[in-house]
Amino acid sequence: MKIIIIGVGIVVLSAYGGYLYGKSRVKLQIVEKQTEVIKYVAQKRAKIQTKPNASRDELIGLMHDGKL
């Protein structure tokens, strides 16, 4: 009887450990994706700012295209 209880305990603890490990990996991926998005936005913003004197129509066009 004790062997069954110990076996069930080991299974429960290993499942909980796997859950915690997976939970920590998800947070890491979210942070990496947020960093990638910030870098992408900064690059696009710098590219747009290097263009001299964008007109109102050009800026509105970029907004409609989702680039600004």
N, C-alpha and C positions, 0 to 999 in steps of 0.2 A: 504494500500500500504506500509506503514511504517513497519507493522508486517512482511511482506514478505521480505523486505530488511534486517530487523534485523535477521530473521530466516536464510536467506542465509549467512549473515555475521557470525553467530554463527557456521554454518556448515563449512564454509571455515576456520575459526579460529581453530575449533576443529580438522579438517583434518591436518592443518599445525602443530598444537601441537603434534598430533600423529606421523607425519613425523619426527619432531625433536626428539621426544622420541625414536623412532625406530633407528634413525641415531646414537644416543648416545649409545644405547645398542649394536649395531654392533661393534663400536670401542672397547667397553669393551671386547667383545668376542674375537676379533682379538688379543688384548693384552694378554688375558689369554692363548690363544693357542700358541702364540709366547713364553710365559714363560714356558709352558709345553714342547715345543720342545727344548728349551735351557736346561732345566733340564734333559731331556731324552738324549740329545747329551753328556752332561757332565758326566752322569752316564756311558754311553757306552764307552766314552773315558777313564774314570778312570779304567773301567774293562779291557780294552785292555792294558793300560799302566801297570797294575799290573802283566801281564804275562811277565816272564823273557825272554829277548833276542829273540823277534820274528824274524824269518828269513824272507828274502825277499819274498820267495814263500808264506809263511803264510800271509804276509801283502798284497800281490797281490790277494790272495784268498779272504781275507776279503774285499778288495776293490770291487772285482767282485760280491761278495754277497751283497754289499751295507751296510756293517757293519762298514766300515772305511771311 
